[in-house]
Amino acid sequence: RDVTGVQTCALPIWFGRVHPQDLERVRRDLSKHLSGQTPHFACEHRLRQKDGRYRWVLGRGMAITDKKKRATRVAGSFTDITRHKNMEKQLALRAFYDPLTGLPNRLHFMESLARCFERLKRDPSGLFALMFLDLDRFKYVNDHLGHGAGDQLLFECGQRLRLSVRPNDMVARIGGDEFTVLLEDLRKPSEAAEVAERILKALQAPFQLAGGEASTTASIGIAYSTGEKRGPDGLLQAADAAMYQAKAAGKGRFEVFQPGLASPAEERKRLHG
């Protein structure tokens, strides 16, 4: 429930209850008000309750000064905005994460990839790689075991992918049965191949789904940040083209992008006749 009302707060007691991660911001905003830079104080932060849990509040107030214009206290109010903050968090999750697998979605992935290219401008010696994965037998599972089993397969694949990569690598689902992996801070290109081998091995074990047991493999395309000048979209297209090369070569394998490969659209048209 929202709690509002004017009250006088002893600053040491107040600061002692502010969440440590918010304290510097609260002090800064209050200092600006006390020095006359802002007409009033307003700051969203977490405040500890008697039971030790934190709730989000909107703190608002004005300094009370003495005859010498020195601030002696702050009078104001705290409004409970925890529900609002929780809604913001849910909206952010929907905007940047896939609701089925819980993995980052295409938007989140492309923003992270763009940041990698920005870092590459500052340090051209950096090396990262992008993997594009497509499940090889997903349509069969959907058609024979049902869409529920298909969704379960996507979720389980996402879990296996996360366990196959390094802690700082990003696994994303960008649509349908397509996943991407962003491998940062590579010491040598062969590290990406090692991750691809672990992924292929992790997908070998059958999946126990609600509609029955199913097996799947993945075709993986790898593109590196070195070589041709290309941005996030160009690197994604290169990895996509390499993935179609892997699919054309027999599926359940990975290929590294090489200049001169057909575009994803051309490979798709060739594979589907």
C-alpha positions in Angstrom: 0.0 0.0 0.0 1.3 3.5 -0.8 2.2 5.4 2.3 2.5 9.2 2.1 2.7 12.0 4.5 5.0 14.7 5.6 7.5 13.7 8.2 10.9 14.9 9.5 13.8 12.4 9.1 17.0 12.3 11.0 19.5 11.9 8.1 21.8 9.4 9.8 18.9 7.1 10.5 17.6 7.5 7.0 20.9 6.9 5.3 21.4 3.8 7.5 18.3 2.2 6.0 19.0 3.1 2.3 20.2 0.2 0.2 24.0 0.3 -0.2 23.7 0.4 -4.0 21.5 3.5 -3.9 23.2 5.4 -1.1 25.7 7.3 -3.2 22.9 8.5 -5.5 20.7 9.6 -2.6 23.5 11.5 -1.0 24.3 13.2 -4.3 20.8 14.3 -5.0 20.3 15.5 -1.5 23.6 17.4 -1.6 22.4 19.2 -4.8 19.3 20.3 -3.0 21.0 21.5 0.1 23.5 23.5 -1.9 20.7 25.2 -3.8 21.2 23.5 -7.2 17.7 22.0 -7.1 14.5 23.6 -5.7 13.5 20.3 -4.0 14.7 16.8 -3.3 13.3 13.8 -5.3 14.9 10.4 -5.5 13.7 6.8 -6.1 15.6 4.4 -4.0 15.3 1.2 -1.9 14.6 1.5 1.9 15.0 -1.2 4.4 11.9 -2.2 6.5 11.8 -3.5 10.1 11.9 -7.1 8.8 15.1 -6.4 6.9 13.5 -6.5 3.4 13.8 -3.6 1.0 11.0 -1.7 -0.7 11.2 0.9 -3.4 10.2 4.4 -2.3 10.0 7.8 -3.9 11.6 10.2 -1.4 10.5 13.9 -1.8 11.2 16.9 0.4 12.6 20.3 1.0 15.2 21.6 3.4 14.2 23.6 6.4 16.7 26.3 7.1 17.6 28.5 10.1 18.0 32.3 10.1 21.5 31.9 8.6 20.0 29.9 5.7 21.6 26.7 6.9 19.7 23.5 6.4 18.7 22.0 9.8 16.4 19.2 8.7 14.5 17.9 5.7 10.7 17.6 5.7 9.0 15.5 3.2 7.5 12.1 2.4 8.1 8.6 1.2 5.8 7.0 -1.3 5.9 3.2 -1.7 6.5 2.6 -5.4 7.4 -1.1 -5.2 4.5 -2.3 -7.4 5.5 0.3 -10.0 9.1 -0.8 -10.0 8.1 -4.5 -10.3 5.9 -3.6 -13.3 8.9 -1.8 -14.9 11.0 -4.9 -14.3 8.5 -7.1 -16.0 8.2 -4.8 -19.0 12.0 -4.8 -19.3 12.0 -8.6 -19.2 9.4 -8.8 -22.0 11.3 -6.3 -24.1 14.7 -8.0 -23.9 14.1 -11.6 -23.0 12.4 -14.5 -24.8 9.4 -15.6 -22.6 9.7 -19.3 -23.6 13.4 -20.0 -22.9 14.2 -17.0 -20.6 17.2 -16.3 -22.9 18.0 -12.8 -24.3 16.0 -12.1 -27.4 17.1 -10.7 -30.7 16.9 -7.0 -29.6 19.0 -7.7 -26.5 21.5 -9.8 -28.5 22.0 -7.2 -31.2 22.5 -4.4 -28.7 25.2 -6.5 -27.0 26.8 -7.2 -30.4 26.8 -3.5 -31.2 28.7 -2.8 -27.9 31.3 -5.4 -29.0 31.9 -3.4 -32.2 32.2 -0.2 -30.3 34.9 -1.8 -28.1 36.5 -3.1 -31.3 36.9 0.5 -32.5 38.9 1.3 -29.3 40.9 -1.9 -29.3 41.2 -3.4 -32.9 43.2 -6.3 -31.5 40.1 -7.6 -29.7 38.6 -10.8 -31.0 35.0 -12.1 -30.7 32.8 -14.5 -32.6 29.2 -14.9 -33.4 27.5 -18.3 -33.7 24.3 -18.9 -35.6 22.5 -22.2 -34.7 19.5 -23.8 -36.3 18.0 -27.0 -35.0 17.9 -29.6 -37.7 14.8 -31.7 -36.7 12.6 -29.2 -35.0 9.8 -29.3 -37.6 9.6 -33.1 -37.2 9.1 -32.7 -33.5 6.4 -30.1 -33.9 4.6 -32.1 -36.5 4.8 -35.5 -34.8 4.8 -34.7 -31.0 2.9 -31.5 -31.0 3.7 -27.8 -30.4 3.9 -28.3 -26.6 6.7 -30.8 -27.2 8.3 -28.4 -29.6 8.2 -25.6 -27.0 9.7 -28.0 -24.4 12.5 -28.9 -26.9 13.4 -25.2 -27.4 13.5 -24.7 -23.7 15.7 -27.7 -23.1 18.0 -26.8 -26.0 18.4 -23.3 -24.5 19.4 -24.9 -21.1 22.0 -27.2 -22.8 23.4 -24.3 -24.8 23.9 -22.2 -21.7 25.8 -25.1 -20.0 28.0 -25.5 -23.0 29.4 -22.0 -23.3 31.7 -20.0 -21.0 30.2 -18.0 -18.1 30.6 -14.6 -19.9 29.2 -15.8 -23.2 25.7 -14.8 -24.3 23.2 -17.3 -25.6 20.1 -15.9 -27.2 17.0 -17.1 -29.0 16.4 -14.8 -32.0 13.3 -16.5 -33.3 11.7 -19.9 -34.1 14.3 -22.6 -33.7 17.2 -20.2 -34.2 19.7 -19.4 -31.5 22.8 -17.2 -31.4 25.9 -17.2 -29.2 28.2 -14.3 -28.7 31.7 -15.3 -27.7 33.7 -12.4 -26.4 37.4 -12.0 -25.4 38.7 -14.9 -27.5 42.4 -15.5 -27.3 42.4 -17.4 -30.6 39.8 -18.4 -33.2 40.0 -22.1 -32.2 38.2 -21.3 -28.9 35.0 -20.8 -30.8 35.4 -24.1 -32.6 35.8 -25.8 -29.2 32.6 -24.2 -27.9 30.8 -25.4 -31.1 32.1 -29.0 -30.5 30.7 -28.8 -26.9 27.4 -27.7 -28.1 27.1 -30.4 -30.7 28.0 -33.0 -28.1 25.5 -31.6 -25.6 22.7 -32.0 -28.1 23.5 -35.6 -28.8 21.6 -37.0 -25.8 17.9 -37.6 -26.5 15.4 -35.2 -25.0 12.6 -36.5 -22.8 9.5 -34.5 -23.8 5.9 -34.6 -22.8 5.0 -36.2 -26.2 7.8 -38.8 -26.1 11.5 -39.0 -26.7 13.1 -36.9 -29.4 16.6 -36.3 -30.8 17.9 -33.3 -32.6 21.1 -31.9 -33.9 22.2 -28.4 -34.9 23.8 -26.7 -37.8 26.2 -24.0 -36.6 27.7 -21.1 -38.5 30.6 -19.1 -37.0 31.8 -15.7 -38.0 34.7 -13.7 -36.5 35.1 -10.0 -35.8 38.3 -10.0 -37.9 38.5 -9.8 -41.7 36.1 -7.8 -43.7 34.7 -4.5 -42.3 31.2 -5.3 -41.2 28.8 -4.2 -38.5 26.4 -6.2 -36.3 24.0 -7.0 -39.1 26.8 -8.0 -41.4 28.4 -10.3 -38.9 25.0 -11.9 -38.2 24.5 -12.5 -41.9 27.9 -14.0 -42.3 27.3 -16.5 -39.5 23.9 -17.2 -41.0 25.5 -18.0 -44.3 28.0 -20.3 -42.6 25.1 -22.1 -40.9 23.4 -22.8 -44.2 26.8 -24.1 -45.4 26.9 -26.5 -42.5 23.3 -27.6 -43.2 24.1 -28.2 -46.8 27.1 -30.3 -45.8 25.1 -32.7 -43.9 23.8 -31.0 -40.7 24.9 -31.7 -37.1 28.1 -29.8 -37.8 29.7 -26.3 -37.8 31.3 -24.2 -40.5 33.3 -21.0 -40.4 32.3 -18.2 -42.6 34.6 -17.6 -45.6 34.4 -14.7 -48.0 32.6 -15.7 -51.1 29.9 -17.8 -49.4 26.5 -17.4 -50.8 24.1 -15.2 -48.9 21.6 -16.7 -46.5 18.8 -16.0 -48.9 20.6 -17.7 -51.8 21.5 -20.8 -49.6 17.9 -21.0 -48.4 16.6 -20.9 -51.9 19.0 -23.6 -53.0 18.3 -25.9 -50.1 14.5 -25.7 -50.6 14.7 -26.1 -54.3 
